[in-house]
Amino acid sequence: MPAPPPPPPPTRLLPQSALADLADVPATTRWVRSGGTRLHVLDYGGDGVPLVVLPGITSPAITMDFVARELTSLVRPLVVDVRGRGLSDGGGSYGLEEYAEDTEAVVAGLGLDRPILFGHSMGARIAAVTAVRAKVELRGTVLGDPPMSGPGRGPYPTPLHAFLDQLAQARRGTDADEVARFWPRWPRREQELRARWLASCDTEAVTATHRGFESEDFFDWWPSVPGPTALLYGADSPVVTAEGAAEAARRLPSAVLTEIPDAGHMLFWDNPTAALTALRQVLRPMLA
């Protein structure tokens, strides 16, 4: 009798070295249920206005620690492991409305009083949809370089295979030097965190989200985002081009648009000082 085929490789891995990173993060782990999905949140505490942080397509919550800890004097950051990433459950649908339902569950489940939503990339799209749905009361939203691709708008500038290649490297075992080949400008600590945590991202979550970048149009939601809202974008971003920024300004004139110099799509990794300064500036009026 032939031997049974080997089991398929796991779609998500999290080495002990990655879990140990949590010991160095000045945040408390919180858990919330969104239907049957368990969501993990890093809560940085404090008495400030809650700021719910929604990361990008392959960014577990811990990869935005360097942003969150710089905001604790201004707000109470809570960074979400979006479903299918980090310690949160995967499975189910990965559409924008489902992601918004998860965000609403975080706000309600943690009893957050009129938080601000701040999302980067995928997270920016989620923040916009959550605000338009108006199922939870918000003080405002900040969108960092939201993908503006969609039907009739051309493909997302980073092809799916680039994400899948990086996931394959992470599952086989990668290091900061290999990550630096994709992201040479990043601070070393962020390259190291990505090397340890990228394998926690589910392949289907990434694939379905990337598909959504091209099938779900950001501009179907953007004109209806209630104020106050702000949009930060990289001066060199292929995701929010000059044309995209102009359309965003035209379609929602009340929004505050801020260009981050010397930054591409990965605003806070490319130019941390300028991006954090801009984020603080747009947050302050929302705290009044």
WONORZI-V880061 format. One record per residue. N is the residue number from 0. PSI is psi in radians with two decimals (NA if undefined). Layout:
# WONORZI-V880061
N | PSI
N | PSI
This chain:
# WONORZI-V880061
0 | 2.27
1 | 2.63
2 | 2.53
3 | 2.64
4 | 2.63
5 | 2.65
6 | 2.65
7 | 2.62
8 | 2.58
9 | 2.56
10 | -0.26
11 | 2.38
12 | 2.54
13 | 1.75
14 | 2.81
15 | -0.57
16 | -0.55
17 | -0.82
18 | -0.62
19 | -0.41
20 | -0.52
21 | -0.43
22 | -0.41
23 | 0.09
24 | 2.17
25 | 0.98
26 | 2.76
27 | 2.39
28 | 2.28
29 | 2.67
30 | 2.43
31 | 2.56
32 | 2.31
33 | 1.67
34 | -2.17
35 | 0.09
36 | 2.20
37 | 2.17
38 | 2.36
39 | 2.38
40 | 2.38
41 | 2.02
42 | 2.01
43 | -0.03
44 | -3.02
45 | 3.03
46 | 0.10
47 | 3.03
48 | 2.33
49 | 2.37
50 | 1.87
51 | 2.07
52 | 2.19
53 | 1.88
54 | -3.08
55 | -3.00
56 | -0.64
57 | 0.71
58 | 1.63
59 | 2.82
60 | -0.73
61 | -0.40
62 | -0.20
63 | 0.27
64 | -0.70
65 | -0.40
66 | -0.86
67 | -0.77
68 | -0.33
69 | -0.08
70 | -0.02
71 | -0.36
72 | -0.19
73 | -0.68
74 | 3.08
75 | 1.68
76 | 2.43
77 | 1.96
78 | 2.23
79 | 2.34
80 | 1.75
81 | 2.54
82 | 2.40
83 | 0.09
84 | 2.70
85 | -2.24
86 | -0.06
87 | 2.66
88 | 2.68
89 | -2.98
90 | 2.97
91 | -2.71
92 | 2.66
93 | 0.62
94 | 2.88
95 | -0.67
96 | -0.61
97 | -0.71
98 | -0.67
99 | -0.68
100 | -0.71
101 | -0.74
102 | -0.73
103 | -0.66
104 | -0.64
105 | -0.81
106 | -0.84
107 | -0.75
108 | -0.54
109 | 0.08
110 | 0.72
111 | 2.21
112 | 1.89
113 | 1.12
114 | 2.94
115 | 2.46
116 | 2.30
117 | 2.06
118 | 2.57
119 | 2.32
120 | -2.06
121 | -0.76
122 | -0.53
123 | -0.70
124 | -0.71
125 | -0.75
126 | -0.73
127 | -0.82
128 | -0.71
129 | -0.74
130 | -0.73
131 | -0.66
132 | -0.56
133 | 0.62
134 | -0.34
135 | 2.61
136 | 2.29
137 | 2.69
138 | -0.43
139 | 3.12
140 | 2.56
141 | 2.18
142 | 2.14
143 | 1.90
144 | 1.03
145 | 2.39
146 | 2.20
147 | 0.19
148 | 2.89
149 | -3.09
150 | 2.19
151 | 0.08
152 | 0.11
153 | 2.92
154 | 2.78
155 | 2.40
156 | -0.42
157 | 2.02
158 | 2.73
159 | -0.68
160 | -0.47
161 | -0.71
162 | -0.77
163 | -0.62
164 | -0.74
165 | -0.67
166 | -0.73
167 | -0.73
168 | -0.75
169 | -0.68
170 | -0.49
171 | -0.37
172 | 1.94
173 | 3.12
174 | 3.09
175 | -0.58
176 | -0.70
177 | -0.69
178 | -0.66
179 | -0.35
180 | -0.56
181 | -0.64
182 | 1.21
183 | -0.37
184 | -0.20
185 | 2.61
186 | 2.59
187 | -0.72
188 | -0.66
189 | -0.58
190 | -0.71
191 | -0.75
192 | -0.75
193 | -0.71
194 | -0.65
195 | -0.51
196 | -0.24
197 | -0.60
198 | -0.13
199 | -0.08
200 | 2.27
201 | 2.38
202 | -0.78
203 | -0.65
204 | -0.77
205 | -0.77
206 | -0.81
207 | -0.67
208 | -0.76
209 | -0.71
210 | -0.70
211 | -0.54
212 | -0.46
213 | -0.18
214 | -0.30
215 | 2.11
216 | 2.07
217 | -0.65
218 | -0.11
219 | -0.43
220 | -0.68
221 | -0.80
222 | -0.30
223 | 0.03
224 | 2.16
225 | 2.64
226 | 2.87
227 | 2.54
228 | 2.65
229 | 2.62
230 | 2.10
231 | 2.40
232 | 2.65
233 | 2.40
234 | -0.49
235 | 0.34
236 | 2.31
237 | -0.11
238 | -0.81
239 | 1.65
240 | 3.03
241 | -0.66
242 | -0.70
243 | -0.72
244 | -0.69
245 | -0.69
246 | -0.70
247 | -0.74
248 | -0.66
249 | -0.66
250 | -0.37
251 | 1.38
252 | -0.40
253 | -0.23
254 | 2.58
255 | 2.09
256 | 2.29
257 | 2.19
258 | 2.28
259 | 2.03
260 | 2.67
261 | 0.72
262 | 2.46
263 | -2.50
264 | -0.62
265 | 1.26
266 | -0.97
267 | -0.40
268 | -0.61
269 | -0.74
270 | 1.32
271 | -0.76
272 | -0.87
273 | -0.69
274 | -0.73
275 | -0.66
276 | -0.78
277 | -0.69
278 | -0.77
279 | -0.70
280 | -0.69
281 | -0.39
282 | -0.67
283 | -0.81
284 | -0.43
285 | -0.24
286 | -0.17
287 | NA
